[in-house]
Amino acid sequence: MKSRKALIVLMERTKRPMIVTAGKIMQLTLKTFMTTINRTYSLIAVLKNYQ
């Protein structure tokens, strides 16, 4: 019963999107995080090309 209650709490928490605020300036969601990672990777690839 205890694990079932914990599972229900976990499922309820995952319904809401996780948002991290960076210095009260911008909200970091999974979408913005992935965009940042993709752009960073692209920039590194371009910089490595010029070495």
N, C-alpha and C positions, 0 to 999 in steps of 0.2 A: 504494500500500500504506500509505503514511504517513497519508493522509487517511482511509482506512478504519479504521485503528487509532484515530485521533482521534474518529471518529464512534462507534465502539464505546464508547470511554471516556465520551463525552458521553451516550450512551443509558443507560449504567449509572448515571451521576450523576443523571439525571432520574427514575430509578425511586424514589429516596429523596426524601421530602418535604423542602423547604427550611424550616428553622426558625431564626428569629433570636431570641435571648434578649435581652430588654430589661431591663438592670440586674439580672440574676439574679432578677427578680421574676415576669415572665410570659414565656411563649413566644409569639412572633408568627408564626403560620402564615398561609397565604393566606386561610383562612376567617376568622380573627380580624381580619386586616387589612381584609378586605372589610366585615365587620360594623362596624368602627370608621369606615371611610370612609362607609358608608351612614348611620350615626347622626350623624356630623358634618355631612353634607349636610342631613339632616333638621333638625338644630338650626339651621343657618345659614338654612334656608328659613323656619323659624318666626320667628327673630329678624328677618329681612328683612320679614316680614309686619307686625311691630309698629313699623316705622319710619314 
